[in-house]
Amino acid sequence: MIKKISLLIAGIIALPFIIALFMKTDYSVERVITINANKAMVFNYIKRLKNQDNFSKWAQMDPNMKKSFQGVDGTVGFISAWDSENEEVGKGEQEIINIIEGERVDFELRFLSPFEATSPAYMTTTAISASTTKVAWGFQGRIDYPMNIMFLFMNFEQVIGDDLQTGLNNLKVIIEK
């Protein structure tokens, strides 16, 4: 009887680890908004990381976070770093790693705490008309085994997508003023 109970308990403990073996480890999310402004104006605004403080939900979660900058904003190599005691914000940095002028900015996000991760992100602009621009904001991430079991309980694409959409909605308000 004790052997059967021990096997049952071991099976219950092992089950999440077995399930995690078959679950995805990567996720990707993108959100899009249309802004009533010309593409050049929108792109010149979004390529500057300091401007994310004005529209990004994450930047606004802790008004007391410490910020530091290295390099020339809006150029490849510029780094924006943050340090917050708020665990939802944590500590990390974001670097501009590529710019296709007028079209796309690629970032590398390096999270240092409360967890360590490196994730690519990007923002793109596409002219819909002379006075209307589509902006896309995308993010990719990875959750390694066995922590990927969290995908069963949390929809990361939805959570991060909602935060991106909030930022894009804020960006629309700022640019259309």
N, C-alpha and C positions, 0 to 999 in steps of 0.2 A: 504494500500500500504506500509506504513512504517513497519507494522508488518511482511509482506511478505519479505521485504528487510532485516529486522532484523533476521528473521528465516534463510534466505539464507546465510547471513554473519555468523551466529552462526554455521550453517551446514558446511560451508567452513572451519571455524576455528576448528571444532570438527573432521572433516574427517581424518586428519593425526593421531590424537589420537586414533580414532577407528581402523584405519588400523594397527597402532603399536600394538594394542592388539592381533592381529593375526600373527604377525611377530616373527621370531626366536629371541632369545636373546643371544645365544651362537654361537661361531664359533671355528673352529679347522683347523689348517693348518700344513702341513708337506712338506718339500722339501728334495730331496735326491741327492747325487752326488757320483761318483766313483772316488777314489783317488788311484794313483799308489804308494802305500806304504803299509807296513805290518800293520796289525790291532793294534798291541801293540804300535807301534810308533804313529799312528794316535790317539788312545785313550788317551795315556799319554799326548798328546798335547791338546786335546779338554777338558779334565777334569779340566784343570786349567783355571779359569775364567779370570785371567790377560791376557791370550793369546787371549781372545775374542777381546781385544783392537786392535789386529793385523788383524783380519778378519771380524768382525761384522760391517755391514754398520752403525748401530746405534752408535757404539762407535766412528766411524770416522766422524760423522756428525758435531761434534764440537771439534776441537783439543784443545780448551781452557777450556773444562769442567774440573771441580774439581773431582778428584777420591780419594776414600779412601777404605781401606781394613781392614777386621777383620778376624783373624784366620789364619790357614795354608791352602794356596791355594791347590786345588786338593783334599781336604778332606771335609767330611760332616760338615756343619756349617760355612764354609768359606763364607764371605759376601763381595761383591764388590758393592760399592755405587758410584753414580754419581750425579752431580749437575751442570746444564747448564742453561744459560740464554736463549738459543735457545729453543723456545717452542716446536719444533719437538723432542727435546731430553728430556727436563724437568729435573725432579729430581726423584730419586728412588734408589732401591737397588735390587741386585740379590743374592740369597743364594743357595748354593749347599745343597739339602735336602736328596739326596740319591745317592749312587754310587753302581752299580753292576760292579765290577772291570773288565775292558776289554770289557764291553758291553754297559753300559748305565749310563748316568749322568742325574739326575733330578734336576731342578732348580725351585725356586719360585721367580717370579718377582713381586716386590712391587713398583708400580708407585705412587708417592706422589704428583707430579704436572706436567703438568697443570691439571691433573685429578687424582683421586684416584682409584686404581684397584689392585687386586692381581691375577696373572695369572701363571699357571704352564707352564713349558717348559722343553724340554729334548733334548739330543743328544744321538744317538746310533751308534755303529760300528758293522759291520758284515763282516767277512772275505769272500771274493769272491774267493780268491786264496791266496797263501803264500805271494804274493806281491801286492795284490789289495784289497781295503777295501771300502765297501759301508757305507757312513755316512748319517744319517737322522737327521734332525733338525726340531723339532715340537714345536708348540705353541698353547695354547688355551686361549680364552678370552670370556668375557661376556659384553654385553651392555644392561643395564636394561631399562625397559619401562620408559618413552616414547622415550628415546634417541635411542632405537633400530630402530626407523623410518629411521635412517641413512643408514640401510641396503638397502633401496630403491635406495639410491643415490650413495653408495660407496660399492665396493666389498672388504671387509676387508680381506677375504682369499687371494685374488689376490695381494692386496697391501702388506700385511705382507709376503705372499709367495714370492713375488719379492725381498723383503729385505732379507729374509732367503736365497734365491738362490744366491743373490749377495754375502752374507757372505760365503756360501759354495764354490762359485767360487773362492773367495779370499783365503779361507782355502786350496783349491786344489793347487793353485799357490804356497803358502807358503810351504806346506808340500812336494811338488814334486820338490822343488829347489835342 
